[in-house]
Amino acid sequence: MQDKQTNRYLVGPGYRDFVRYWMPFDGDFGFHDSSWQTFPYGSPGYKANGSHGCIHLPLPEMRWFFNWSDTNTTVTIQA
């Protein structure tokens, strides 16, 4: 984990989304909540319409993860 931030906007081509928790792990890629997501987490729609490369978590889980982890925590992601 490279950083931990709260209450910020994620901005990119065609989007500007507010997140309560942001934890980048590779530059502009990171973990965050996604209050705008309307389909179930982990569903097939996530790959096509859910992410620009980040990993979304529901707000309660993201809050827990944010409080549990520290900056410089090692992150391993498996597809």
C-alpha angles and dihedrals in degrees: 000000000000101000145346122225137167134209103010140133124250109212132191141133106323098356143078110175129178116225129184094209128032125178114172117203101173114023107282093002120090151120120291144150117258114205091174094061110113101179126070118279110255094022122132090256090070095074094048102036110006112069144033088201101301129111115245123208130184111261098255092050093044091050090052093046092048092052094042100050131066132213108272092032107149113248123203117184123192124188 
